[in-house]
Amino acid sequence: MLILIPAYEPDLRLVQLVRDLRVAAPEASLLVVDDGSGPAFAGVFGVVADAGATVLTMATNRGKGAALKRGFAWASEHAPGQQVVCADCDGQHTPRDILRVASAVAPATMVLGGRRFTGHVPLRSRVGNAVSRQVFRALTGTPLHDTQTGLRGYPAELLTWLAGVDGDRFEYESNLLLQARAGGVAVAEIEIEIETIYLDANASSHFRPVQDSARIYAPVLGFAASSLASAAVDWFGVLSMMALTGNLFASVVMARLVSGTLNFRLNRDLVFADRGDARVALKRYVALAVALLAANYALLDLFVGVVGLSLVASKLIVEALLFTTSYVVQHRTVFQTPASAHGRVMVAAGTAPEASRIDAPAN
């Protein structure tokens, strides 16, 4: 087993973690990746190396995702066949919990050590995880308690797939979850109360709320921007055609043809960066568009003709209702994301795995 710890400007808690792991798991290999912390932290990493860990140093700070990928590449070359367990450098994860995750690693499965947030937890950590949890569930249909945990375990067979997922900073771990289904990777979350340690209200965290949140939610934000642009075109088209023809059905169809063409190009080229067969994606998109068109018309007819709402109010409600459905279907079915083309690991004869919860031995 290889325990991988990315570290940026760490303090002595990293030293203590390495020492504790050497005692708790003397057979494990320890790899610490210095994410460009600089000369001021050379002393800390020197003590870490003396404590029994291999230290890789990156010349500049590139982000947690880049540091993890550097560690995965090292594992592929120097520790082939070994499972990899990742933990944070700030002492948030104890050796006992790291070993619990290690014991739960299974083929083609990403194992999460879900923090239960017991006791005093900084507000930004509690709120941030709650938002991520709800967004992830809405987009994938998968209920996970902790989507932001850095305590994760991977079997050796996933190293190639891990290297192919986009992202260099905190968004990388979110991308792993969002793209797991496309890569044929199952997600399991340990159903135990991981002991979570926060010191000084988690002041040592290098998470930047605005910049890193934007990176994490970039696919959703990009899709929202694309949808808003297309909705504006669609909305203008419906109102204009309705004024000219007085025919609701014709107005909806014509407006959707124009806005759908724009939306397909934006989503394929910019949001999902699909580099697969455009004809396949187009066929799937058209099928989805037809279904959404039928739902759009039926709901508009319901709200305008039965409920008695105005066309403008009805259009706003309908677009909000169909937004999440459209994103989920396009993400899962219509477009082939870059990560799904790298190192695909399929299980159970190519069926898409579901997330699961497992009980780990208490040790």
SEVEX-239427 format. One record per residue (C-alpha): residue in three letters; x, y, z. Coordinates in steps of 0.001 Angstrom, whole numbers, plus 500000, padded with zeros to 6 digits. Example, Ala and Ser with C-alpha at 12.3 -4.5 7.8 and 13.67 -1.06 7.14 Angstrom:
<recs>
{rest:ALA X:512300 Y:495500 Z:507800}
{rest:SER X:513670 Y:498940 Z:507140}
</recs>
This chain:
<recs>
{rest:MET X:500000 Y:500000 Z:500000}
{rest:LEU X:501143 Y:503524 Z:499153}
{rest:ILE X:499921 Y:506481 Z:501217}
{rest:LEU X:500053 Y:509685 Z:499159}
{rest:ILE X:500029 Y:513075 Z:500891}
{rest:PRO X:500024 Y:516288 Z:498809}
{rest:ALA X:501416 Y:519202 Z:500815}
{rest:TYR X:501635 Y:522946 Z:500304}
{rest:GLU X:503327 Y:525061 Z:502972}
{rest:PRO X:502783 Y:522434 Z:505697}
{rest:ASP X:503546 Y:522775 Z:509391}
{rest:LEU X:504715 Y:520220 Z:511941}
{rest:ARG X:501391 Y:518384 Z:511784}
{rest:LEU X:502651 Y:516774 Z:508583}
{rest:VAL X:505736 Y:515543 Z:510435}
{rest:GLN X:503584 Y:514086 Z:513203}
{rest:LEU X:501279 Y:512400 Z:510686}
{rest:VAL X:504212 Y:510723 Z:508926}
{rest:ARG X:505659 Y:509546 Z:512234}
{rest:ASP X:502303 Y:508178 Z:513361}
{rest:LEU X:501815 Y:506373 Z:510047}
{rest:ARG X:505256 Y:504796 Z:510314}
{rest:VAL X:504138 Y:503291 Z:513619}
{rest:ALA X:500587 Y:502378 Z:512589}
{rest:ALA X:501497 Y:500975 Z:509155}
{rest:PRO X:505205 Y:500101 Z:509065}
{rest:GLU X:504726 Y:498060 Z:505898}
{rest:ALA X:503207 Y:500955 Z:503927}
{rest:SER X:505147 Y:503230 Z:501587}
{rest:LEU X:504736 Y:506946 Z:502310}
{rest:LEU X:504934 Y:509513 Z:499515}
{rest:VAL X:504729 Y:513255 Z:500166}
{rest:VAL X:504486 Y:515650 Z:497217}
{rest:ASP X:505709 Y:519172 Z:497952}
{rest:ASP X:503497 Y:521364 Z:495777}
{rest:GLY X:506033 Y:524163 Z:495321}
{rest:SER X:506092 Y:525307 Z:498951}
{rest:GLY X:509441 Y:527045 Z:498459}
{rest:PRO X:512756 Y:527211 Z:500359}
{rest:ALA X:511107 Y:528379 Z:503596}
{rest:PHE X:509569 Y:524925 Z:504047}
{rest:ALA X:512592 Y:522856 Z:503049}
{rest:GLY X:513282 Y:522139 Z:506715}
{rest:VAL X:509845 Y:520629 Z:507286}
{rest:PHE X:510162 Y:518368 Z:504256}
{rest:GLY X:513657 Y:517383 Z:505360}
{rest:VAL X:512281 Y:516169 Z:508693}
{rest:VAL X:509471 Y:514368 Z:506824}
{rest:ALA X:512069 Y:512547 Z:504730}
{rest:ASP X:514063 Y:511646 Z:507850}
{rest:ALA X:510850 Y:510264 Z:509369}
{rest:GLY X:510605 Y:507718 Z:506571}
{rest:ALA X:508680 Y:509297 Z:503682}
{rest:THR X:509734 Y:509757 Z:500086}
{rest:VAL X:509459 Y:513447 Z:499169}
{rest:LEU X:508860 Y:514723 Z:495635}
{rest:THR X:509334 Y:518452 Z:495103}
{rest:MET X:507525 Y:520453 Z:492432}
{rest:ALA X:509340 Y:523599 Z:491302}
{rest:THR X:506263 Y:525832 Z:491512}
{rest:ASN X:502868 Y:525662 Z:493152}
{rest:ARG X:500497 Y:524052 Z:490665}
{rest:GLY X:497635 Y:522960 Z:492905}
{rest:LYS X:496414 Y:519909 Z:494775}
{rest:GLY X:495224 Y:518137 Z:491634}
{rest:ALA X:498619 Y:518489 Z:489966}
{rest:ALA X:500358 Y:517244 Z:493118}
{rest:LEU X:498093 Y:514195 Z:493269}
{rest:LYS X:498734 Y:513419 Z:489605}
{rest:ARG X:502472 Y:513665 Z:490199}
{rest:GLY X:502067 Y:511157 Z:493014}
{rest:PHE X:499958 Y:508813 Z:490893}
{rest:ALA X:502587 Y:508904 Z:488132}
{rest:TRP X:505296 Y:508050 Z:490672}
{rest:ALA X:503159 Y:505192 Z:492000}
{rest:SER X:502692 Y:503750 Z:488516}
{rest:GLU X:506453 Y:503661 Z:487988}
{rest:HIS X:507815 Y:502855 Z:491442}
{rest:ALA X:504963 Y:501021 Z:493187}
{rest:PRO X:503122 Y:499124 Z:490425}
{rest:GLY X:500255 Y:496994 Z:491624}
{rest:GLN X:499892 Y:498790 Z:494944}
{rest:GLN X:496706 Y:500487 Z:496033}
{rest:VAL X:496987 Y:504203 Z:496780}
{rest:VAL X:495347 Y:506001 Z:499699}
{rest:CYS X:495371 Y:509820 Z:499664}
{rest:ALA X:495231 Y:511939 Z:502825}
{rest:ASP X:495576 Y:515626 Z:503668}
{rest:CYS X:498748 Y:517015 Z:505199}
{rest:ASP X:497173 Y:519023 Z:508024}
{rest:GLY X:496473 Y:516135 Z:510385}
{rest:GLN X:492761 Y:516217 Z:509594}
{rest:HIS X:492803 Y:512477 Z:508883}
{rest:THR X:494153 Y:510121 Z:511526}
{rest:PRO X:496226 Y:507006 Z:510742}
{rest:ARG X:493355 Y:504887 Z:512055}
{rest:ASP X:490926 Y:506360 Z:509511}
{rest:ILE X:493471 Y:506209 Z:506689}
{rest:LEU X:493852 Y:502478 Z:507320}
{rest:ARG X:490083 Y:502045 Z:507418}
{rest:VAL X:489835 Y:503465 Z:503920}
{rest:ALA X:492726 Y:501266 Z:502791}
{rest:SER X:490945 Y:498155 Z:504058}
{rest:ALA X:487845 Y:499022 Z:502012}
{rest:VAL X:489548 Y:499490 Z:498613}
{rest:ALA X:488008 Y:497223 Z:495968}
{rest:PRO X:488506 Y:496666 Z:492214}
{rest:ALA X:487452 Y:499557 Z:489952}
{rest:THR X:486166 Y:501456 Z:492983}
{rest:MET X:486987 Y:504866 Z:494432}
{rest:VAL X:486563 Y:504714 Z:498225}
{rest:LEU X:485742 Y:507902 Z:500119}
{rest:GLY X:486368 Y:508459 Z:503809}
{rest:GLY X:483289 Y:510559 Z:504515}
{rest:ARG X:483655 Y:513079 Z:507325}
{rest:ARG X:480601 Y:513126 Z:509580}
{rest:PHE X:481134 Y:516684 Z:510868}
{rest:THR X:480672 Y:515908 Z:514530}
{rest:GLY X:481698 Y:518429 Z:517179}
{rest:HIS X:482926 Y:521906 Z:516277}
{rest:VAL X:483330 Y:522384 Z:512539}
{rest:PRO X:484164 Y:525762 Z:510894}
{rest:LEU X:481144 Y:527302 Z:509185}
{rest:ARG X:482821 Y:527502 Z:505755}
{rest:SER X:483603 Y:523766 Z:505870}
{rest:ARG X:480074 Y:522833 Z:506955}
{rest:VAL X:478331 Y:525070 Z:504415}
{rest:GLY X:480742 Y:524257 Z:501593}
{rest:ASN X:480230 Y:520537 Z:501978}
{rest:ALA X:476458 Y:520878 Z:502277}
{rest:VAL X:476313 Y:522828 Z:499006}
{rest:SER X:478635 Y:520390 Z:497211}
{rest:ARG X:476627 Y:517428 Z:498470}
{rest:GLN X:473340 Y:518794 Z:497146}
{rest:VAL X:474800 Y:519902 Z:493808}
{rest:PHE X:476472 Y:516531 Z:493264}
{rest:ARG X:473289 Y:514645 Z:494091}
{rest:ALA X:471213 Y:516856 Z:491781}
{rest:LEU X:473625 Y:516371 Z:488877}
{rest:THR X:474342 Y:512661 Z:489252}
{rest:GLY X:471511 Y:511239 Z:491323}
{rest:THR X:474127 Y:509769 Z:493667}
{rest:PRO X:473745 Y:510444 Z:497398}
{rest:LEU X:477138 Y:511045 Z:499026}
{rest:HIS X:477614 Y:512483 Z:502482}
{rest:ASP X:481000 Y:514105 Z:501841}
{rest:THR X:482022 Y:515063 Z:498308}
{rest:GLN X:484973 Y:517215 Z:499369}
{rest:THR X:486930 Y:514729 Z:501436}
{rest:GLY X:490608 Y:514365 Z:500620}
{rest:LEU X:490724 Y:510933 Z:502250}
{rest:ARG X:490299 Y:508559 Z:499313}
{rest:GLY X:491495 Y:505130 Z:498315}
{rest:TYR X:492115 Y:503744 Z:494823}
{rest:PRO X:493103 Y:500313 Z:493496}
{rest:ALA X:496195 Y:500205 Z:491283}
{rest:GLU X:494104 Y:499616 Z:488151}
{rest:LEU X:492636 Y:503131 Z:488383}
{rest:LEU X:495959 Y:504980 Z:488153}
{rest:THR X:495722 Y:505419 Z:484382}
{rest:TRP X:492196 Y:506788 Z:484652}
{rest:LEU X:493209 Y:509107 Z:487495}
{rest:ALA X:495946 Y:510595 Z:485337}
{rest:GLY X:493471 Y:511392 Z:482548}
{rest:VAL X:490917 Y:513397 Z:484530}
{rest:ASP X:491145 Y:517164 Z:484040}
{rest:GLY X:491963 Y:519644 Z:486802}
{rest:ASP X:495075 Y:520858 Z:488600}
{rest:ARG X:493660 Y:522374 Z:491776}
{rest:PHE X:490789 Y:521616 Z:494145}
{rest:GLU X:488401 Y:521014 Z:491249}
{rest:TYR X:490306 Y:517832 Z:490371}
{rest:GLU X:488767 Y:515763 Z:493169}
{rest:SER X:485284 Y:517002 Z:492250}
{rest:ASN X:485931 Y:516093 Z:488617}
{rest:LEU X:486851 Y:512566 Z:489689}
{rest:LEU X:483400 Y:512146 Z:491204}
{rest:LEU X:481565 Y:513801 Z:488323}
{rest:GLN X:483369 Y:511700 Z:485711}
{rest:ALA X:483497 Y:508394 Z:487579}
{rest:ARG X:480385 Y:506977 Z:485935}
{rest:ALA X:481676 Y:507777 Z:482434}
{rest:GLY X:484973 Y:506082 Z:483299}
{rest:GLY X:483265 Y:502947 Z:484599}
{rest:VAL X:484448 Y:503660 Z:488137}
{rest:ALA X:482254 Y:502838 Z:491118}
{rest:VAL X:482139 Y:505170 Z:494111}
{rest:ALA X:481858 Y:503824 Z:497653}
{rest:GLU X:481623 Y:505818 Z:500855}
{rest:ILE X:482551 Y:504367 Z:504211}
{rest:GLU X:479635 Y:504465 Z:506636}
{rest:ILE X:481607 Y:505303 Z:509738}
{rest:GLU X:482258 Y:508509 Z:511621}
{rest:ILE X:485638 Y:509597 Z:510364}
{rest:GLU X:487389 Y:511555 Z:513094}
{rest:THR X:487833 Y:515055 Z:511680}
{rest:ILE X:490349 Y:517422 Z:513259}
{rest:TYR X:490189 Y:521186 Z:512724}
{rest:LEU X:492706 Y:523532 Z:514296}
{rest:ASP X:492314 Y:527326 Z:514417}
{rest:ALA X:489020 Y:527091 Z:512503}
{rest:ASN X:490812 Y:525307 Z:509653}
{rest:ALA X:493002 Y:528356 Z:509090}
{rest:SER X:495719 Y:526200 Z:507513}
{rest:SER X:493499 Y:525328 Z:504547}
{rest:HIS X:494682 Y:526788 Z:501238}
{rest:PHE X:491203 Y:526607 Z:499731}
{rest:ARG X:490271 Y:529936 Z:498126}
{rest:PRO X:486484 Y:530285 Z:498417}
{rest:VAL X:485880 Y:532330 Z:495259}
{rest:GLN X:488556 Y:531085 Z:492838}
{rest:ASP X:488491 Y:527417 Z:493816}
{rest:SER X:484697 Y:527253 Z:494098}
{rest:ALA X:484507 Y:528658 Z:490571}
{rest:ARG X:486876 Y:525905 Z:489395}
{rest:ILE X:484920 Y:523181 Z:491188}
{rest:TYR X:481581 Y:524286 Z:489773}
{rest:ALA X:482946 Y:525329 Z:486380}
{rest:PRO X:481004 Y:522642 Z:484417}
{rest:VAL X:477737 Y:523662 Z:486060}
{rest:LEU X:478453 Y:527383 Z:485709}
{rest:GLY X:479418 Y:526937 Z:482068}
{rest:PHE X:476269 Y:524944 Z:481398}
{rest:ALA X:474210 Y:527604 Z:483147}
{rest:ALA X:475762 Y:530342 Z:481011}
{rest:SER X:475142 Y:528321 Z:477850}
{rest:SER X:471569 Y:527644 Z:478923}
{rest:LEU X:470944 Y:531294 Z:479728}
{rest:ALA X:472247 Y:532409 Z:476339}
{rest:SER X:470151 Y:529805 Z:474552}
{rest:ALA X:467130 Y:530558 Z:476736}
{rest:ALA X:467403 Y:534244 Z:475828}
{rest:VAL X:467378 Y:533345 Z:472140}
{rest:ASP X:464526 Y:530896 Z:472698}
{rest:TRP X:462522 Y:533345 Z:474788}
{rest:PHE X:462919 Y:536125 Z:472212}
{rest:GLY X:462006 Y:533674 Z:469466}
{rest:VAL X:458827 Y:532474 Z:471183}
{rest:LEU X:457614 Y:536020 Z:471909}
{rest:SER X:458484 Y:537239 Z:468405}
{rest:MET X:456878 Y:534298 Z:466589}
{rest:MET X:453825 Y:534438 Z:468838}
{rest:ALA X:453372 Y:538089 Z:467970}
{rest:LEU X:453676 Y:537313 Z:464250}
{rest:THR X:451692 Y:534072 Z:464008}
{rest:GLY X:449577 Y:533759 Z:467151}
{rest:ASN X:450351 Y:530020 Z:467047}
{rest:LEU X:451942 Y:528735 Z:470271}
{rest:PHE X:453049 Y:525387 Z:468841}
{rest:ALA X:454759 Y:526869 Z:465773}
{rest:SER X:456365 Y:529559 Z:467912}
{rest:VAL X:457830 Y:527044 Z:470359}
{rest:VAL X:459132 Y:524757 Z:467571}
{rest:MET X:460808 Y:527478 Z:465527}
{rest:ALA X:462383 Y:529157 Z:468536}
{rest:ARG X:463687 Y:525842 Z:469842}
{rest:LEU X:465307 Y:524958 Z:466501}
{rest:VAL X:467379 Y:528119 Z:466594}
{rest:SER X:468224 Y:528032 Z:470306}
{rest:GLY X:468887 Y:524279 Z:470213}
{rest:THR X:471474 Y:524646 Z:467467}
{rest:LEU X:473255 Y:527331 Z:469447}
{rest:ASN X:473060 Y:525300 Z:472665}
{rest:PHE X:474483 Y:522161 Z:471033}
{rest:ARG X:477549 Y:523991 Z:469730}
{rest:LEU X:478204 Y:525784 Z:473009}
{rest:ASN X:477827 Y:522648 Z:475131}
{rest:ARG X:479809 Y:520356 Z:472850}
{rest:ASP X:482692 Y:522739 Z:472194}
{rest:LEU X:482956 Y:524683 Z:475449}
{rest:VAL X:481050 Y:523139 Z:478374}
{rest:PHE X:481773 Y:519430 Z:477957}
{rest:ALA X:484710 Y:519745 Z:475524}
{rest:ASP X:483494 Y:516694 Z:473624}
{rest:ARG X:486106 Y:515430 Z:471163}
{rest:GLY X:484166 Y:512331 Z:470166}
{rest:ASP X:482067 Y:511679 Z:467076}
{rest:ALA X:479969 Y:514799 Z:466514}
{rest:ARG X:477324 Y:512830 Z:464613}
{rest:VAL X:476728 Y:510490 Z:467542}
{rest:ALA X:476482 Y:513404 Z:469944}
{rest:LEU X:474131 Y:515236 Z:467581}
{rest:LYS X:471764 Y:512258 Z:467318}
{rest:ARG X:471607 Y:511960 Z:471101}
{rest:TYR X:471179 Y:515687 Z:471483}
{rest:VAL X:468331 Y:515763 Z:468956}
{rest:ALA X:466570 Y:512922 Z:470787}
{rest:LEU X:466931 Y:514826 Z:474052}
{rest:ALA X:465816 Y:518065 Z:472395}
{rest:VAL X:462666 Y:516410 Z:471053}
{rest:ALA X:461818 Y:515064 Z:474508}
{rest:LEU X:462493 Y:518444 Z:476125}
{rest:LEU X:460498 Y:520190 Z:473396}
{rest:ALA X:457493 Y:517976 Z:474105}
{rest:ALA X:457849 Y:518607 Z:477827}
{rest:ASN X:458343 Y:522325 Z:477203}
{rest:TYR X:455194 Y:522615 Z:475128}
{rest:ALA X:453105 Y:520454 Z:477472}
{rest:LEU X:454153 Y:522432 Z:480525}
{rest:LEU X:453654 Y:525792 Z:478815}
{rest:ASP X:450213 Y:524708 Z:477686}
{rest:LEU X:449446 Y:523579 Z:481234}
{rest:PHE X:450605 Y:526774 Z:482921}
{rest:VAL X:449145 Y:529157 Z:480317}
{rest:GLY X:445942 Y:527332 Z:479357}
{rest:VAL X:444979 Y:525588 Z:482589}
{rest:VAL X:446660 Y:527457 Z:485432}
{rest:GLY X:446221 Y:530834 Z:483769}
{rest:LEU X:449741 Y:532206 Z:484190}
{rest:SER X:451242 Y:534644 Z:481727}
{rest:LEU X:453483 Y:533333 Z:478976}
{rest:VAL X:456507 Y:535097 Z:480474}
{rest:ALA X:455984 Y:533627 Z:483951}
{rest:SER X:455241 Y:530201 Z:482509}
{rest:LYS X:458406 Y:530248 Z:480405}
{rest:LEU X:460538 Y:531061 Z:483465}
{rest:ILE X:459046 Y:528209 Z:485478}
{rest:VAL X:459383 Y:525656 Z:482671}
{rest:GLU X:463012 Y:526506 Z:481933}
{rest:ALA X:463908 Y:526194 Z:485625}
{rest:LEU X:462218 Y:522790 Z:485852}
{rest:LEU X:464002 Y:521414 Z:482775}
{rest:PHE X:467472 Y:522837 Z:483529}
{rest:THR X:468698 Y:520070 Z:485835}
{rest:THR X:467232 Y:517307 Z:483695}
{rest:SER X:468971 Y:518653 Z:480613}
{rest:TYR X:472369 Y:518929 Z:482332}
{rest:VAL X:472261 Y:515435 Z:483817}
{rest:VAL X:471279 Y:513771 Z:480541}
{rest:GLN X:473855 Y:515690 Z:478506}
{rest:HIS X:476611 Y:514996 Z:481041}
{rest:ARG X:475841 Y:511281 Z:481335}
{rest:THR X:474623 Y:510370 Z:477859}
{rest:VAL X:474936 Y:512945 Z:475105}
{rest:PHE X:478533 Y:514129 Z:475287}
{rest:GLN X:481765 Y:512241 Z:475809}
{rest:THR X:483915 Y:514159 Z:478287}
{rest:PRO X:487704 Y:514041 Z:477875}
{rest:ALA X:488175 Y:511936 Z:481032}
{rest:SER X:485894 Y:509190 Z:479774}
{rest:ALA X:488230 Y:508708 Z:476830}
{rest:HIS X:491286 Y:508140 Z:479029}
{rest:GLY X:491946 Y:504825 Z:480696}
{rest:ARG X:488358 Y:503585 Z:480793}
{rest:VAL X:487971 Y:500922 Z:483468}
{rest:MET X:484762 Y:498993 Z:482970}
{rest:VAL X:483241 Y:496611 Z:485477}
{rest:ALA X:480442 Y:494060 Z:485330}
{rest:ALA X:480414 Y:493679 Z:481558}
{rest:GLY X:480379 Y:497390 Z:480867}
{rest:THR X:477471 Y:498391 Z:483074}
{rest:ALA X:477696 Y:501753 Z:484777}
{rest:PRO X:478344 Y:501229 Z:488490}
{rest:GLU X:476330 Y:502917 Z:491198}
{rest:ALA X:477684 Y:504521 Z:494320}
{rest:SER X:477474 Y:502408 Z:497424}
{rest:ARG X:478019 Y:502626 Z:501127}
{rest:ILE X:480160 Y:500095 Z:502884}
{rest:ASP X:481064 Y:499334 Z:506457}
{rest:ALA X:484775 Y:499263 Z:507152}
{rest:PRO X:486291 Y:497266 Z:509973}
{rest:ALA X:486691 Y:499342 Z:513084}
{rest:ASN X:490254 Y:498108 Z:513769}
</recs>
